Amino acid sequence: MIDHEGTSFIDGKMLSQNLGSISYVEQKADIDYNFPIKVKECVSLGLFSKVKPLSTLKKQDWQCVQEALSQVDLAGYANRQISQLSGGQFQRMLLARCLVQDADYIFLDEPFVGIDIISEEMIVELLQRLKKEGKTILIIHHDLSKVKAYFDHVLLLNKKALAFGQTETVFTQENLTKTYQSQFVMAGDAS
C-alpha cells in the first residue's frame, strides 16, 4: 500500500457526498464465482443504494436489470448462476451491474483481463457509446498494445503521476521509459 493523504472532489463536491454519481467494476479476481447468485440478482445489486432498507425491488427496477443485461448481450442468461458464465460473460455481467446505477462516472479496474475478443469488442463499443452520452469513464489498464486504439486520454503512474493528456501526445516512448524506469521500445519505434 502506498501512503496517501488528501481529499477527493467530483463536480465540486467531496467524494463522500457524491457517491451516487459513481459506479465501479472491480477486477474479476476479487469476486467469488461460486457464490450462489443468479446473473439478474448480481446485476440488481447495482440498484441497492437507491432502495430503502428492508424493501424489495419493484417491477421497474427489474426492467432496468433486464435492459442492462440486453445492452451487454446477456438477456438470455438472467436466470443462470454466475458460476456458469465464461470470463467474458462474467465481465459483461459486472458491466451490466454498473449500467443499472446510471452513474455519471464509471471506474473499471482491468476490464479486459481474461476475456475473449468478442466480449472485449462489445465492452469497448458500449463504453464508447456511454462516453458519447456524456459519461466519464476511467479505466485501469496494463495492455499497452491497445492504449492508442481504446483511449483518448492517458495518465501514466509510477508511485506518482508522471504524464497526463491526450493519448497521441502522452503515450510516447520517452514517457513510457520514464514510467517503467527502463529503456522501453514501442512497436514500430525500434531503431
Disulfide bonds with the S-S distance in Angstrom:
none
